């Protein structure tokens, strides 16, 4: 399993436009083969800084998505709204979290 985190800083006047775009594509991204989970997070106190957190079967699944027309079109529209260069990390889970009752979370 591969976790991908992407930090995006938007121009303040472009935040609403990005949220509309995200609403338009989120279900399409979530239904891509190999995508197990995808969510949008906002930095507390900075409404123009957002993160996507996604879980992929493996790096190949992520790369297939990154090579797709869906990604290409979405990323082109998203990049036009940035105030700063995006940052991205691909992470491997070492120790999955436990719930309060000691059960492993499954995402």
C-alpha positions in Angstrom: 0.0 0.0 0.0 1.2 3.5 -0.9 0.1 6.7 0.8 0.3 9.9 -1.3 0.1 13.3 0.3 0.0 16.4 -1.9 0.2 19.9 -0.4 -1.4 22.7 -2.5 -1.4 26.4 -1.7 -4.0 28.3 -3.7 -4.5 32.0 -4.4 -7.1 33.1 -2.0 -9.5 34.1 -4.7 -9.2 30.7 -6.4 -10.2 28.5 -3.4 -13.9 28.3 -4.3 -13.0 27.4 -7.9 -10.7 24.6 -6.7 -13.4 23.3 -4.4 -15.8 23.2 -7.3 -13.3 21.3 -9.4 -12.6 18.8 -6.6 -16.4 18.2 -6.3 -16.5 17.5 -10.0 -13.7 15.0 -10.1 -13.5 13.4 -6.6 -15.7 10.4 -7.4 -13.9 9.7 -10.7 -10.5 9.7 -8.9 -11.9 7.5 -6.1 -13.1 5.0 -8.7 -9.7 4.7 -10.5 -8.4 1.1 -10.3 -5.9 0.8 -7.5 -7.2 3.8 -5.5 -8.3 2.7 -2.1 -9.1 6.1 -0.5 -8.8 9.8 -1.3 -9.7 12.7 0.8 -9.2 16.5 0.8 -7.9 18.2 4.0 -7.5 21.9 4.8 -4.8 23.4 7.0 -6.4 24.8 10.1 -6.2 28.6 10.1 -5.0 28.7 6.5 -8.1 28.2 4.2 -6.1 28.4 1.0 -3.7 25.5 2.0 -5.1 22.1 1.2 -3.8 18.5 1.1 -5.0 15.4 -0.7 -4.3 12.2 1.1 -4.8 9.1 -1.1 -4.1 5.4 -0.6 -3.0 3.3 -3.6 -2.5 -0.4 -4.0 1.1 0.3 -5.1 3.3 2.7 -7.0 2.2 1.2 -10.3 -1.4 2.0 -9.6 -0.5 5.6 -8.7 1.6 5.9 -11.9 -1.2 4.6 -14.1 -3.5 7.3 -12.6 -0.8 10.0 -13.1 -0.5 8.9 -16.8 -4.3 9.1 -17.3 -6.3 11.8 -19.1 -8.3 12.3 -15.9 -5.1 13.3 -14.0 -3.7 15.4 -16.8 -6.9 17.4 -17.3 -7.5 17.8 -13.5 -3.9 18.8 -12.7 -3.8 21.3 -15.6 -6.9 23.1 -14.2 -5.6 22.8 -10.6 -2.1 24.2 -11.3 -3.6 27.4 -12.8 -5.0 28.2 -9.3 -1.8 27.8 -7.3 -0.1 30.6 -5.3 2.9 28.5 -4.6 4.6 25.4 -5.9 2.9 22.1 -4.7 4.7 19.5 -2.7 4.1 15.8 -2.8 5.3 12.8 -0.8 4.8 9.1 -1.4 4.9 7.2 1.9 4.9 3.6 3.0 3.0 2.7 6.1 5.2 1.2 8.8 2.8 0.8 11.7 -0.9 1.1 11.0 -3.0 3.0 13.6 -5.1 1.3 16.2 -8.5 2.3 17.3 -9.3 2.7 21.0 -10.4 -0.9 21.2 -7.1 -2.1 19.8 -8.4 -3.0 16.3 -6.4 -1.9 13.3 -8.0 0.7 11.1 -8.7 -0.4 7.6 -8.8 2.3 5.0 
